[in-house]
Amino acid sequence: MESRTIVRINDELCNGCGACVSPCAEGALVLVDGKARVVKEELCDGAGFCLGVCPTGALSLEQRESPDFSEQAVHEHQRGIKINYIPQSCSFCGSSEENAYLIAVKHKGQALWVCTRCLPRLIHG
């Protein structure tokens, strides 16, 4: 095993809201007993898309020894599970991700989903 970047979950800060589950395209995050968990380390690519949506700041990235990320493991994992999907909408205009691209952002300490139409308003005020 080599050292690589992987998500770390602070159990004390995690409130079990599940907001981090959807952004993880690989399916590495699940809710277990009311807390977010990395189901298998080789499923986490370390991209950190889950970080920006956590309202409590329970997620961070760290360097540690971990099995290498495996696309094959991701495909096998996704084949065997029912899609666990939490639909999101833009925090400003309410557009759902069915009709707009949404980006997870943190702004002034608040975790938000923002569509590409509303993103300039957030950036430029």
N, C-alpha and C positions, 0 to 999 in steps of 0.2 A: 504494500500500500504506500502511496505517495501522498504528500500534503497537497491539498487543493481547497478551493473556496466552496463552502457549503452553507446552507441555511442553519441558523441556530435559533431555537425557540426558548424564550424565557417563560417557564411555567408560571411564575409568580405574576407576570404581566398579562399572560394570555387569558382572555375572557371567554374563549370558545365561540366567538361570533361566526367563524367560518369564512370571513371575507377573503382570507388568504388562499382558500382552496381553488377557486375559479381561475385566478391568474396563473396558476401552475399548470402549464400545458402538458407537462410530463406526468401529472397525477401523483407527484411525490408527497403532497400534503393531504392529510385526512384529519377528521375530528374523531378522537378516541376519548371516551369518558369526559367529554366537555372541554377538551384541550386539543390544540393543533399538534400534530405529530408528523415527522418525516417517516413515511411507511417503510422505505428502503433507501439507504443513502445513495446507491448507484442510480436512483431515479432523479435525484436532484442535480440539475446542471449548474447550479450556483449563479444563475442569471439575476436572481433577486427581484423578479416581477411581483412577488408576494409582499415585499417589504413596504411598498408605498401605500398599500391598502389597509395595513394593520392600524386600527384606531388607537391601540394602546402602546405601540412601539415594542411589541414582544418579539419581533423578528429582526434578526441581524445576520450579516454574513461573517464567517470566520474562516481562517485557514486552519485546517487540521487534517490528520491522517484519516483517509476515508477511501473506500473502494472507488475506482474510476467511474465516471459517468458512463452509462451504457445505453445507447439508443436501442439496442436489441432488447434489453431488460424493459425499457419503456414500452416498446411495441408489445411485448409479451404481457406486461402488466395491464395495458389498456385493452387488450383483447379480452381479458378475463374479468373486467369490471363493468358495471353499469355506469354510465356517465353521471358523475355527481356534479350537477350544474346549479349554480346560484346566479340567476339573472341579475344584471346590474343596469343602472340607468345613470345618465349624466346628472351630476349634483346641481347643475345650473338650469338646464332647459328640460330635463326629464326624459330626453330621448333614450330609448332602450338600445341595447347592443344589437338588437335584431335589425335596426335601421340606421345605425351610426357606429363608427369606430370609437371605442372608448379607451382612454389611457388612465392608468392608475397614477395618481400624484399625491404628494403631501404638500400642503400649503398652510403656512402659519400654524404648524403643529396638527393640522386636521387631515385625515386621509379622505381623499375624494376620487370619484370617477368623473372624468371630463371628456366630452366628445370633442372631435377635432374642430367643430364650429365654435365651441365655447372656449377652447384653449387660448386663443389670442386675447380674449377678454381677461382671462386669469393672468396671463403674462404681462399685458400692457395696462391693466386696470380698467 
